[in-house]
Every structure is written in structure tokens, then in C-alpha cells.
Amino acid sequence: MEKINLLTKDFLKVNIMVDTVAGQAVDLINRIGIFDVIVRFILGFGITFGMLEKTGILGKNMQKINALIAVSVGIIAVLAF
């Protein structure tokens, strides 16, 4: 039985043989690192932009400023982890 170190991020990466095309596609995306970068950025951007738009804390019709702040938070989310 293989020993797994839970203190590293490698414990999530398990080599599993997949038989379906969709499973192979998800495995390829996981190996490239899309889930590590793109998903974190999209979540950071989406949540921040949505909150800024919904609350209107910076004022009405400030989509460009809200987007700039949300992009910054998305980049920080990617670089922080």
C-alpha cells in the first residue's frame, strides 16, 4: 500500500487509469494545472465582481473599476496558494 503525505498538495493527485474520453479529458486538464490556476482565478474574479456589482459600493455604472478590482483579487487568489 502506498504511503500518502497529507501535508503536501500531492495527495490529491492520484494516478488513476480512466477509460472514458471525458475522464481522459479531465485527467489531462488536471495534469496541465488548469484546476490549480484558472478555476481559482475565475472564482476570485467572479465572487468579487458579483459582490461589487450587487452592493454598488463604488457607485452606479462603475463596471470598469469593479472589473479591475476583481481581476486584481483573482490574480492574488492564484498567487496566494
N, C-alpha and C positions, 0 to 999 in steps of 0.2 A: 504494500500500500504506500502511495506517495505522500510524503510529508508536505503540508501546506503552511506557509508562513502568512499569518493573518495581519502582520504589521506592514506589509507591502501591498501595493495595488495589484501585484501579480497573482494574488489568489483568485481574482475574478476571471483571469484569462486561463481557461481550461481548454486543452486541445481535444475537441470532440469531432468525430467524423460525422458529417452531415450528408444526407442522401438526396435532399431535395434541392432544386435550383434556388428557391427562396432562402433556404438555410445556408447554402453556399454564398449567396449574395450578402447575407447578414454577417457571416463569418469573415468575408473579405473586407467589408466595411469596418468591422471590429478590429481586424488586424492592421488596417491602414491608420486607424486612430480617429475616424470621423466622430465616433461617440464621445471621445475624450475632448475634442475641440469644438466642433460645430454645434453639438447639442447644448453644451454649456453656454456658448455664445448666444444661441437662439433663446434659451431660457432666460439668461440675464437680460438680454435686449428686450424680449417680449414682455416680461413682467414689469421691468422698469418703464418702458414706453407706455404700456397699458395703464399703470398707476399714474404716471404724469398726465396722460390724456384725460383719464377719468376724473381725477381730482381737480385738474385745471390750476394747479398750484402756481404755475408760472404765468398764467393768464390765458385768454382765449386766443385761438389761431396761432399757437406757438409750436406747431408741429416740427419745424426745423430744429428749434432749440431742444425740444423733447427728444427728437431722434439723435441729436448729437450727444446729449447726456446719456441716453440709453446705449448708444454704441460704446461710449466710454465705459459704462458699467459692464457691458458684455465682454469687452476686452479684458477688463480687470478680473472678471469671473473666470476667464480662460487662463490667465496668467497666475492667478492665486492658487490654483490646485494643481 
